[in-house]
Amino acid sequence: MTLTTTAASTSEALAASSTKGVNGVALAVFVFFFLAVTVMGFLAARWRKAEQSANLDEWGLGGRSFGTWVTWFLLGGDLYTAYTFVAVPAAIYAAGASGFFAVPYTILVYPLIFTFLPRLWSVSHKHGYVTTSDFVRGRFGSKGLSLAVALTGILATMPYIALQLVGIQAVLDVMGIGGGEHTNWFVKDLPLLIAFAVLAAYTYSSGLRAPALIAFVKDGLIYLVIAVAIIYIPIKLGGFGEIFDTASKALSQPGAVPGKPRGELVSGPNAQWGYATLALGSALALFMYPHSITATLSSRSRNVIRRNTTILPLYSLMLGLLALLGFMAIKAGTDIQGNPQLAIPQLFEDMFPSWFSGVAFAAIGIGALVPAAIMSIAAANLFTRNVYKDFLKPGATPEQEHKVAKLVSLLVKVGALVFVLTMDKTIAINFQLLGGIWILQTMPSLVGGLFTRWFHRWALLGGWAVGMLYGTLAAYGVASPTQAHFGGSSKEIPGIGEIGYIGLTAFVLNVVVTVVLTIVLKAVGAPEGTDETSPADYTADAGDKGVSVELPPATPEEAPAGR
């Protein structure tokens, strides 16, 4: 999820590995859990396997067969990633209360998705849609708009996958096996190469079933680690009173910006617009990401989606407790080697016995593998359905789609790996900030289309283009003490004068342009695409099979009972 914004402006490239040597006990525990989930990943290919499995429904959506609890763990494993585990408390460590924006935004998101995700599930089930772009094409009859949504999704997902590597690298560095700058590149990055090679292999083999099964282990470990940490660490540090007192004093000290403190224990009036717009914009964007939709469409009924929106807030409680670890790291005097992203792994190393540090590191490491797998599958689904089939091979068979998706999922992972190994990690974080801004611009097409056909397809494409252009240029112009461009995701809101989230400003501009262009295009009679959906499709449930077809009204004698 997009929880990196506040931390990004202070984040540096990952530092050299710890000079204290390898923590053998922690490493052994980490390897044990890693091997366990690897075996689970390969065995998942046989879990609920259908007779005809060579198609995207089976490989990319798990056969659309997951119930409430599997979906809950899958969505939790998908949205609350390793980088969440690392970045949220790192943001608190670096800047204080502003990092807590992640908590209200994950609370805001669930009422929002309750209103539209069941409708998306129903129409996708009815027509066999695998991606959001499938729906946009069917709803507005526009392959161009569908392609724009697909490319935006792939573009926003790639750095998100890369950032999972940042979480793993932080753990490897703290355990002493990150290599450091004194070793050659191959030895330094070998553990990471092995981890992603295994990830690529079992994702290729098992598809979405692999992360769905592993998510049980990942989420269980994370809840265990947080429950222990929130009790055990404060006891060792003298209680929460001592923790907050030390954090308040540390955050009031001069920071990177001359004349301003490092941060605030409690957000002041000047930060309210930035905090509120960032939380709201992030909430709107979260379920626009392809991996969120992929996990949603894997559910077996619309009621599974409804139930999940009521129990997923349990993860927000976990996130609130996780954020407090940032204050604990300040109190503990954690040595971050100039990189806030190391704060929590190093805190665990310093505070816990070696064996439990290994458990905590495994939670972070596995917390990277699950979302990375789902993200690569989601990106592969988009390319296969909305680029390959729509433009390169319209007559592709389900078997050909299946084969292409598996190959693309490998290429996506390789691309993310190369991205991280060859570029400064700060660049990956910057692109992730852009990812949140970009993906938000697909909301008018997706959510708007679920409730109305009023918007014109060309107007939606024009609004998308304006929002993308404004958001990218505005983010490019944001500087920070460490970089000249892409230094953050907040800027002055035109016409208001307050500092706010660029993504939300771009979204408002997108909607305004879309509405104005729709009025103009309808006035001049511009051709509108064919809508292949019908009103009943948006409330269909699992018992309703096949593609909807418009039928003439039934006579009283022909009408089924109850209609």
C-alpha positions in Angstrom: 0.0 0.0 0.0 1.1 3.7 -0.4 2.5 4.3 3.0 5.9 5.7 1.9 5.2 9.3 1.4 6.4 10.9 4.6 9.4 8.7 4.9 10.4 9.2 1.3 11.7 12.7 1.6 14.2 11.6 4.3 15.0 8.2 2.9 18.5 7.5 1.7 19.9 4.6 -0.3 20.3 1.5 1.8 23.4 1.7 3.9 26.2 -0.8 4.0 25.5 -3.9 5.9 26.1 -4.2 9.6 29.7 -4.5 10.7 28.8 -6.6 13.7 28.8 -9.8 11.7 26.1 -12.3 10.9 23.4 -13.0 13.5 23.5 -16.8 13.1 20.5 -17.7 15.3 18.3 -15.0 13.7 19.5 -16.1 10.2 18.7 -19.8 11.0 15.1 -18.9 12.1 14.7 -16.7 9.0 15.8 -19.4 6.7 13.5 -22.0 8.3 10.4 -19.8 7.7 11.6 -18.9 4.2 12.0 -22.6 3.3 8.6 -23.4 4.8 6.8 -20.9 2.7 8.7 -21.9 -0.4 7.4 -25.5 0.0 3.9 -24.1 0.6 4.2 -22.0 -2.5 4.9 -25.0 -4.7 2.3 -27.2 -3.0 -0.3 -24.5 -3.6 -0.5 -25.5 -7.3 -2.5 -28.5 -6.1 -4.7 -26.5 -3.7 -8.3 -26.4 -5.1 -6.9 -27.1 -8.6 -9.6 -27.3 -11.3 -9.6 -29.8 -14.1 -9.1 -27.1 -16.7 -6.4 -24.9 -15.1 -4.7 -23.5 -18.1 -6.5 -20.2 -18.1 -6.3 -16.8 -16.4 -9.3 -17.4 -14.1 -7.4 -20.3 -12.5 -3.8 -19.0 -12.6 -4.5 -15.3 -12.2 -7.6 -15.3 -9.9 -7.3 -18.6 -8.1 -10.4 -19.9 -9.9 -12.5 -17.1 -8.3 -13.1 -19.6 -5.5 -11.8 -18.0 -2.3 -14.1 -17.6 0.7 -14.2 -15.0 3.5 -11.1 -15.9 5.5 -8.9 -16.8 2.6 -9.8 -13.5 0.9 -9.2 -11.6 4.2 -5.7 -13.0 4.6 -5.0 -12.5 0.9 -6.1 -8.9 0.9 -4.2 -8.3 4.2 -1.1 -9.9 2.8 -1.6 -7.8 -0.4 -2.2 -4.4 1.1 0.0 -4.5 4.2 3.4 -5.2 2.7 7.0 -5.6 4.0 7.5 -1.9 3.1 4.5 -1.0 5.2 6.2 -2.8 8.1 9.4 -0.9 7.4 8.1 2.5 6.2 5.3 3.5 8.5 7.4 3.4 11.7 10.3 4.8 9.7 8.1 7.8 8.9 7.3 8.2 12.5 10.9 7.9 13.5 12.0 10.5 10.9 9.2 13.1 11.2 6.8 12.1 14.0 3.0 12.5 13.8 2.8 13.1 10.1 3.6 9.4 9.5 0.3 8.5 11.2 -1.7 9.5 8.1 -1.5 5.8 7.2 -3.9 4.9 10.0 -6.9 7.1 9.2 -6.5 6.4 5.5 -6.9 2.7 6.0 -10.0 3.4 8.1 -11.5 5.7 5.4 -10.9 3.2 2.6 -13.3 0.4 3.8 -16.6 2.4 3.7 -15.5 3.6 0.3 -14.9 0.2 -1.1 -18.1 -1.2 0.4 -20.0 1.0 -2.0 -18.3 -0.1 -5.2 -16.3 -3.3 -4.9 -19.4 -5.6 -4.7 -20.6 -4.0 -8.0 -17.2 -4.5 -9.6 -17.2 -8.1 -8.5 -20.7 -8.8 -9.9 -20.1 -7.3 -13.3 -16.7 -8.9 -13.6 -18.2 -12.3 -12.6 -21.0 -11.9 -15.1 -18.8 -11.0 -18.0 -15.6 -12.9 -17.1 -13.6 -9.7 -16.6 -10.1 -10.4 -15.1 -8.9 -6.8 -14.8 -10.3 -3.3 -14.3 -9.3 -2.5 -17.9 -11.6 -5.3 -19.1 -14.5 -3.6 -17.3 -13.6 -0.2 -18.7 -13.4 -1.6 -22.2 -16.8 -3.3 -21.8 -18.5 -0.4 -20.1 -17.4 2.4 -22.4 -16.5 0.4 -25.6 -13.1 2.0 -25.8 -9.9 0.0 -26.2 -7.9 3.3 -26.0 -9.3 4.1 -22.6 -8.8 0.5 -21.5 -5.2 0.6 -22.6 -4.6 3.9 -20.7 -5.9 2.3 -17.5 -3.9 -0.9 -18.1 -0.6 1.0 -18.7 -1.2 3.2 -15.7 -1.7 0.1 -13.6 1.4 -1.6 -14.8 3.5 1.6 -14.4 2.3 2.2 -10.9 2.8 -1.5 -9.9 6.4 -1.9 -11.0 8.1 0.3 -8.4 5.7 -1.1 -5.8 7.2 -4.5 -6.5 10.7 -3.1 -6.4 10.0 -1.6 -3.0 9.3 -5.0 -1.5 13.0 -5.6 -2.2 13.8 -2.6 -0.1 12.1 -4.3 2.9 14.0 -7.5 2.3 17.3 -5.7 1.9 16.8 -3.9 5.2 16.4 -7.2 7.0 19.4 -8.7 5.3 21.5 -5.7 6.1 20.6 -5.9 9.8 21.2 -9.7 9.9 24.7 -9.0 8.5 24.2 -10.8 5.1 23.5 -7.8 3.0 27.1 -7.8 1.8 28.0 -4.2 2.1 30.0 -2.0 -0.3 33.3 -3.8 0.3 32.1 -6.9 -1.5 31.5 -7.4 -5.2 27.9 -6.9 -6.5 27.2 -10.6 -7.0 28.1 -11.7 -3.4 26.4 -8.6 -2.0 23.1 -9.2 -3.8 23.1 -13.1 -3.8 20.6 -13.5 -0.9 18.2 -11.2 -2.7 18.7 -12.9 -6.0 17.9 -16.3 -4.4 14.8 -15.0 -2.6 13.3 -13.6 -5.8 14.3 -16.6 -7.9 12.3 -18.8 -5.5 9.4 -16.3 -5.6 9.4 -16.3 -9.4 9.4 -20.1 -9.5 6.5 -20.8 -7.3 4.4 -17.9 -8.6 5.0 -19.2 -12.2 3.9 -22.6 -11.0 1.0 -21.9 -8.7 -0.3 -18.5 -9.7 -2.5 -16.6 -7.1 -2.9 -19.7 -5.0 0.7 -19.5 -3.8 0.4 -16.0 -2.1 -3.1 -16.9 -0.9 -1.7 -19.9 1.0 1.5 -18.2 2.2 -0.5 -15.1 3.4 -1.8 -17.2 6.4 1.8 -17.6 7.6 2.8 -14.0 6.8 -0.1 -12.4 8.6 0.1 -14.7 11.6 3.8 -13.9 12.0 3.1 -10.1 11.7 0.3 -10.2 14.3 2.5 -12.2 16.7 5.5 -9.9 16.3 3.5 -6.7 16.8 1.7 -8.2 19.9 5.0 -9.1 21.5 6.7 -5.8 20.5 4.0 -3.5 21.8 4.2 -5.2 25.2 7.8 -6.3 25.5 9.7 -3.3 24.1 8.0 -0.6 26.2 8.7 -2.7 29.3 12.4 -2.7 28.5 12.3 1.1 27.7 10.6 2.2 30.9 7.0 2.5 29.6 5.2 4.7 27.1 5.5 7.8 29.2 9.3 7.7 28.8 9.0 6.8 25.1 6.8 9.7 24.3 8.8 12.2 26.4 12.1 11.2 24.7 10.4 11.3 21.2 9.0 14.7 21.8 12.4 16.1 22.8 14.1 14.4 19.9 11.6 15.6 17.3 11.8 19.2 18.5 15.5 19.3 17.6 16.6 21.0 14.4 16.0 18.9 11.3 17.2 18.7 7.7 15.3 21.9 6.8 17.1 25.0 8.3 15.1 26.7 10.9 12.6 23.9 11.3 12.4 21.1 13.8 12.9 17.5 12.8 9.2 16.8 13.3 6.2 16.9 15.7 4.9 14.5 18.3 1.4 15.9 17.5 0.6 17.5 14.2 0.2 21.3 14.4 -2.4 23.5 12.5 0.0 24.1 9.6 0.1 20.4 8.8 -3.7 19.8 8.7 -4.3 20.3 5.0 -1.4 18.1 4.0 -2.3 15.4 6.5 -6.0 15.3 5.5 -5.5 15.4 1.7 -2.8 12.8 1.9 -5.0 10.5 3.9 -8.1 11.0 1.7 -6.1 10.7 -1.6 -4.4 7.6 -0.4 -7.7 6.1 0.6 -9.2 6.8 -2.8 -6.1 5.3 -4.6 -5.6 2.1 -2.6 -8.2 -0.1 -4.4 -7.3 1.3 -7.8 -4.1 -0.6 -7.7 -4.3 -3.8 -9.9 -3.1 -6.1 -7.1 -6.0 -4.9 -4.8 -8.5 -5.7 -7.6 -6.9 -9.0 -8.4 -7.3 -10.2 -4.8 -10.9 -8.9 -4.7 -12.0 -10.7 -7.9 -10.6 -14.0 -6.6 -13.5 -14.1 -4.1 -16.3 -16.6 -4.8 -19.2 -14.2 -4.1 -20.1 -10.6 -3.6 -21.0 -11.3 0.0 -17.4 -12.3 0.6 -16.4 -8.8 -0.4 -19.0 -7.2 1.9 -17.9 -9.3 4.8 -14.3 -8.4 4.2 -14.9 -4.7 4.3 -16.2 -5.2 7.8 -13.3 -7.2 9.2 -10.4 -5.7 7.3 -10.2 -2.8 9.7 -8.6 -5.2 12.1 -5.5 -4.6 10.1 -5.8 -0.8 10.8 -5.6 -1.6 14.5 -2.4 -3.6 13.8 -1.1 -0.6 11.7 -1.7 1.8 14.6 0.3 -0.3 17.0 3.0 -0.8 14.4 3.4 2.9 13.9 4.3 3.3 17.6 7.5 1.3 17.0 8.9 4.5 15.4 8.7 6.3 18.7 10.2 3.3 20.4 13.2 3.4 18.0 13.8 7.0 19.0 13.8 6.1 22.7 16.0 3.1 22.2 18.6 5.3 20.3 18.5 2.9 17.4 21.5 3.2 15.0 20.0 3.6 11.6 23.3 4.1 9.7 21.8 7.3 8.1 18.8 5.4 6.7 15.5 5.6 8.5 14.3 2.4 6.7 16.6 0.4 9.0 15.0 1.7 12.2 12.5 -1.2 12.8 14.7 -4.1 11.7 17.5 -2.7 13.9 15.2 -2.1 16.8 14.2 -5.7 16.7 17.8 -6.8 16.5 18.6 -4.6 19.6 15.6 -5.4 21.7 14.6 -9.0 21.1 16.5 -12.3 21.8 18.2 -13.5 18.6 15.7 -16.3 18.0 12.7 -13.9 18.1 14.6 -11.4 16.0 14.6 -14.1 13.4 10.9 -14.5 13.7 10.4 -10.8 13.3 12.8 -10.7 10.3 10.9 -13.6 8.7 7.6 -11.7 9.1 9.1 -8.8 7.2 10.7 -11.0 4.6 7.6 -13.1 3.9 5.7 -9.9 4.0 7.6 -8.9 0.9 7.1 -12.1 -1.0 3.3 -12.3 -0.7 2.5 -8.8 -2.1 5.3 -9.0 -4.7 3.7 -12.2 -6.0 0.2 -10.7 -6.2 1.5 -7.5 -7.8 3.4 -9.4 -10.5 0.3 -11.6 -11.3 -1.9 -8.4 -11.5 0.6 -6.7 -13.9 0.7 -9.9 -16.0 -3.1 -10.1 -16.1 -3.3 -6.5 -17.3 -0.6 -7.0 -20.0 -2.1 -10.3 -21.2 -5.8 -9.2 -21.4 -5.5 -5.5 -22.3 -2.3 -5.3 -24.4 -1.6 -8.8 -25.8 -5.1 -9.9 -26.5 -6.7 -6.5 -27.3 -3.9 -5.3 -29.6 -1.4 -8.0 -30.4 -3.4 -11.2 -30.8 -7.2 -10.7 -30.5 -7.9 -14.3 -31.2 -5.7 -15.6 -28.3 -7.0 -18.8 -26.7 -7.3 -19.2 -22.9 -4.2 -21.5 -23.1 -2.2 -18.8 -24.9 -3.3 -16.2 -22.4 -2.3 -18.5 -19.6 1.2 -19.0 -21.1 1.8 -15.3 -21.8 0.7 -14.2 -18.3 3.1 -16.7 -16.6 6.0 -15.4 -18.8 5.1 -11.8 -18.2 4.9 -12.4 -14.4 8.6 -13.5 -14.6 9.6 -10.5 -16.7 7.9 -8.1 -14.3 9.9 -9.6 -11.3 13.1 -9.4 -13.3 12.4 -5.8 -14.2 11.8 -4.9 -10.6 14.9 -6.7 -9.5 17.1 -4.9 -12.1 15.5 -1.6 -11.1 16.5 -2.0 -7.5 19.9 -3.5 -8.1 21.0 -0.9 -10.6 19.4 2.3 -9.3 19.6 4.3 -6.1 16.8 3.1 -3.8 15.6 6.7 -3.4 14.6 6.6 -7.1 12.4 3.6 -6.4 10.7 5.4 -3.6 10.2 8.5 -5.8 8.5 6.3 -8.5 6.3 4.8 -5.8 5.1 8.2 -4.8 4.3 8.9 -8.4 2.5 5.5 -8.5 0.0 6.7 -6.0 -0.6 9.9 -8.0 -0.9 8.1 -11.2 -3.2 5.3 -10.2 -5.7 7.7 -8.6 -6.3 9.1 -12.1 -8.0 5.8 -13.1 -10.7 6.3 -10.5 -13.2 8.3 -12.7 -13.2 5.5 -15.4 -13.5 2.7 -12.9 -15.6 3.9 -10.0 -17.5 6.4 -12.2 -18.3 3.7 -14.7 -19.7 1.4 -12.0 -22.4 3.9 -11.2 -23.1 5.8 -14.4 -22.7 5.7 -18.1 -23.0 9.5 -18.4 -19.2 10.2 -18.8 -18.0 10.2 -22.4 -15.2 7.8 -23.2 -13.1 10.5 -24.8 -13.7 12.9 -21.9 -12.5 10.2 -19.5 -9.3 9.8 -21.6 -8.8 13.5 -21.7 -9.3 13.9 -17.9 -6.9 11.0 -17.3 -4.2 12.6 -19.5 -4.5 16.0 -17.8 -4.4 14.4 -14.3 -1.3 12.3 -15.3 0.5 15.3 -16.8 -0.2 17.7 -13.9 0.6 15.1 -11.2 3.9 14.1 -12.8 5.1 17.7 -13.4 4.0 18.9 -10.0 5.8 16.0 -8.3 8.9 16.7 -10.4 9.0 20.2 -9.1 9.0 19.2 -5.4 12.5 19.5 -3.9 13.8 18.2 -0.6 17.0 18.8 1.4 18.6 15.7 -0.4 17.2 16.0 -4.0 16.2 18.5 -6.5 13.2 16.7 -8.0 10.5 14.2 -6.8 11.4 15.2 -3.2 7.9 14.5 -1.9 4.2 14.2 -2.9 2.8 17.4 -1.4 2.7 20.9 -3.0 0.7 24.1 -2.8 -2.9 23.6 -4.0 -3.7 26.1 -6.7 -6.4 28.6 -5.7 -6.3 27.6 -2.0 -2.7 28.3 -1.1 -2.4 25.4 1.4 0.0 22.5 1.1 -1.8 19.4 0.0 -1.4 16.0 -1.7 -0.6 16.3 -5.4 -2.5 13.2 -6.3 -5.8 14.6 -4.9 -5.3 17.9 -6.7 -4.6 16.1 -9.9 -7.7 13.9 -9.3 -9.9 17.0 -8.9 -8.5 18.5 -12.0 -9.1 15.2 -13.8 -12.8 15.1 -12.8 -13.3 18.8 -13.8 -11.9 18.2 -17.2 -13.9 15.0 -17.6 -17.2 16.7 -16.8 -16.5 19.7 -19.0 -15.4 17.6 -22.0 -18.4 15.2 -21.5 -20.8 18.1 -21.8 -19.0 19.4 -24.9 -18.8 16.1 -26.6 -22.4 15.2 -25.9 -23.4 18.6 -27.3 -21.6 18.0 -30.6 -22.9 14.5 -30.8 -19.5 12.7 -30.6 -20.0 8.9 -31.0 -20.1 7.0 -27.7 -18.9 3.4 -27.4 -21.2 0.4 -26.9 -21.9 -0.6 -23.3 -22.0 -4.4 -23.1 -23.2 -4.4 -19.5 -26.8 -4.2 -18.2 -28.1 -2.8 -14.9 -28.7 -6.3 -13.5 -25.0 -7.3 -14.0 -24.0 -5.0 -11.1 -25.9 -6.9 -8.5 -25.4 -10.4 -9.9 -24.1 -13.1 -7.5 -22.3 -16.3 -7.8 -25.3 -18.3 -8.9 -25.7 -16.2 -12.0 -23.6 -17.7 -14.7 -22.6 -16.5 -18.1 -22.6 -13.2 -20.0 -25.6 -11.0 -19.6 -27.9 -10.7 -22.5 -30.7 -8.1 -23.1 -34.0 -10.0 -23.3 -37.5 -8.6 -24.1 -39.8 -8.0 -21.2 -41.4 -11.2 -19.9 -45.2 -11.6 -20.0 -47.0 -12.2 -16.6 -47.3 -15.9 -17.6 -43.6 -16.2 -18.4 -42.2 -14.3 -15.5 -40.6 -16.5 -12.8 -42.1 -16.4 -9.3 -40.8 -13.7 -7.2 -39.8 -11.3 -10.0 
